[in-house]
Amino acid sequence: MSLTIATWNINSVRLRIDNVLRYLAEHGPDVLCLQETKCPDAEFPRAAFARAGYAYIVHRGMKGYNGVAIVSRRPLGPADRMSFCGREDARHIAATLDIGADRPLTLHNLYIPAGGDIPDRQENPKFGHKLDFLAELTAWSTRSRADNSHSVLVGDLNIAPLEADVWNHKALLKIVSHTPVETAALGALQADGGWTDAVRQLSPEPQKIYTWWSYRSPDWDAADKGRRLDHIWTGPALAPAITAHAILRAARGWERPSDHVPLAVTLKL
């Protein structure tokens, strides 16, 4: 059995529904996880996904910002909706998939806070919130390590952890998303939870890998100042099943694009 799971920060699912449907039609992942849907639950475009063959949907939205969703060709079962730092801000949703094994696969879809522009907790409360969010997420991951053996964690984690995950390591050491305190926090989350970085298992450093290019760049493609902010991790039982990954760089050049592009990983189960 082959299972392809994709993740994409779409930066408004209603604004970019045509791009999402194009991706589904042309690449056909079994499951697509979306972040930053910016859509209240009552207005989520369920019918458009159902017509495209993705009738199984769970979503958790807000008006104007945040929001996460999972759309699938395969039936989805209920799972957790976690909140962090005392905020109900729609940054996590989970679902289960029957993979014909002794237990279902649990899929966690996350949107970690970006953290603002200044990498200082005192000067920038958004950065402090990001670090606190990561600390709570790590505590959950550590407690749930055994349960997460058959899990996949995906999403816009808003951190590029490795030198080859950014266009210029030295230039970005003081830029939010690649500061040492953030990369160390993400490393602890991964290690303490027993997660495997699926993309880097198949394509280790020094290969450069990006999933995000800033809107501020007048010619993003030529400048190629990217970062790998989007991730797919597997629990220990699923790590041997990782067989392929794909990043659709071309989607950054589509009409009205997101600044992120789809990332997909295939598991051979």
N, C-alpha and C positions, 0 to 999 in steps of 0.2 A: 504494500500500500504506500503510495506517495502522497504527501501532504505539503502544499505550498502555502505559507503564511506570509502576508505582506503587511507593511506598516507605512503610513504616510501622514505627515502633518499637512493637512489640506488647507488650513487657514481660511475657513468658511466653507462648509460642505454645500450650502445652497448656492453660493456665488460660483463655486467651481464644480458643480455637479456634472457638467458636460465632460470635464477633464477626468473626473473619477470614473464615469461610465465608459469613456474611451479606454482608460487603463484596464478596466475589467474586461471589456470586449476584446482588446488586443493581447492581453497577457493572461487573463483567466486564473488568478490565484484562487485557491479553495476558500481562503479567508482573507479579508482585508480589515486591518485595524486603522482607524482614523483618529487623529488628535486635532485639537483646536477647531472643533466643528462649529463653534460659535452659533449654536442653534438650540432653542428650547425644545424639549422633548416633543411637545405637541406639533412642532413644525418640521420635525426631521423628515426628509424625503423618502419615507419607507417605500412608497409605491414605485418610485423610479428604480430603486434597488431590486425590488421584487420582479419587475418587468425584465431586468437584466439577468435574472436567474439567481439572485442573492436574497432569498425570501426569509432567511433566518437572521434576525437583527436584534442586537441589544445596544442601547445607547443611553447616555447620561449627559444632558446638556444644560446650558445656561444661555441667557440672552447676551449676545455680543462678544463673549470671550470664553476661553477654555472649551471644555466639552470633549468627550471620547465616545467612540462607537466601534462595534464589531459587526461586520456583515459577512455572511457565509453562505456557501452552497450547501453545506452540511448542517444537520440539526445542531443547535446549540442548547446546552443545559444551563440552568442558573448557577451563579457563583457570587463571589463577594463584590461589594462596592465599597472600597475603603476610602476613608477621608484622613487627612493629615493636618497636624498643627491646629486642630480645632476649627477647621474651615470646611464647609460643604461647597467646594469649588470645582467639582466634576473633573477630577484629574486621574481617576482610576475606574476601570470597569473590568470585570472578568467573566469568563464563560467556560463551560466544559464542552469537549468534543469527544464522541465515542470513536476511538481508533481501533477497536476490535481487540484490545489488549485486556489484561486483568484489571485495569483501572483506566478511567478516561484521562485525556489530556486536559489540563487546565491552562487557559490562556489569559495572561494578565496584560492589559493595555494601559500604559502610563503616559502622562504628560507632566514632566517635572518642570517646575517654575524656571523661567529663563534667568531671573536674578538681577535684572537691571543692568546698568552700565558700569557702576563703580564697584570693584571687588573688595568692599570694606563693610563689615557688618554695622559699624557705628554710623558711617556716613550714608549707608544705603540699606534701609530696612528690607528691601526686596532681596538683597543678597543674603542677609541673615535668614530670611524665610526659606530661601533655597537650601541653605545648609541645614536648617532645622528639619525641613522636609526630607532631605537625604538621610539624616540621622534616624528619623522615625521609620523611614522605609527600610533602612538597614536593620533596625531592631526587629521589624516584622519578618524580614527575609531570614534573619538568623534563627528566630523562633520557629519559622515554618520550613526550615531547610529540608527536613525529611519529607514533609508533605509536598514540597515543590520539586521532588525528584522527577516527576512526570509532568512538569509545567514548562511553559514557554513564557518569557517576559519580553514584551516588545514596547516600542514607543519612541517618542521624542524625549530623550533623557536630557537634552540640552547641555551635554558635556561631550567634548571631544577628548578622550582620555590619553591617547598615545601621540607621540611626536609625528607619526605618519598620518594622523587623523586631522591635521591642519596644514594649511599651505606654508606656514612659517612658524616653527615651534618657538624660536626665541622672540619673535615679534609679538606672539600672542600669549606669552607667559603672564602678562598683566591684564589680559582681556578676559572678561567673564565668559565662561565656557571652557577655558583651557588653563585656568590658574592652578597652581599646585594644590591648593586646599580642595578645589573641586575634583580634580582628577584623583586625588588620594581618597576622597569620600566615595567616588564611584568605584574605585578599586576595592575599597572595603566592602561596599554593597555586593559586588560580584563575588569576592572571595568568601565572605562570611555566609553568603547564601548558597555557595557551591555552584554558581552559574558558569556556563561556558559561553563565551562570545562567539556566536556562530560564524560571523563574517571573518573574524580574525583567525578562527581555527582553519578556515579554508584558504585565506589570503593574509598570511602574517606580514608583519613589518619586514622590510622597509617599504612595501607597496603602499602608495598613497591611495586613500579611499575617502571620498566626500559624499555627503547626502544633502548638503545645504550650501547655498550661495546667496549672499546678501542682496536684497533689493537695492541697496545703496550703490552697488557697482554698476556703472553705465554699460559695461560690456562684460558681464559675468563669465561668459564662456572663454573669451580671450584672456582675461585676467586670471581666471581659475583660482580665486582666493576662497577655496571651500573649506568646510569642516565636516567631520562625521559626527553629527548630533543624534542620529537615529540609529537604533540598535535592536537586535534580536538575540536574546539569550535563551539557552535551554538548561533545564535541570540535568543532573548527572545521568539519569536513566535514558535521556533522549540525546545526549551529546554524540554517541556513536552513530545516530541516525542522520546527522547533518551531512547532506550530499552536495548541495549547490546553493549559491546565492546570486542575486541579480540586483543591480542598481540602475534605474531607468533615468540616466542623466538627461536624456532628450526631453523629458517632461518639464525640465526647468525652462525650456525654450518654447513651450506651448503658449497659446493665447491665454492671457490672464493667469499666469502660473502661480503656484505656491512657491515660496523660496526653498521649500524642501522637495525632494523627489521620492518616489516609491522605492522601498527596499524590500526584497523578498528572499526568503530562505525556504529550501525544500528539504523535507525530512523523508527518509525511506524507512518506513515502519514495518 
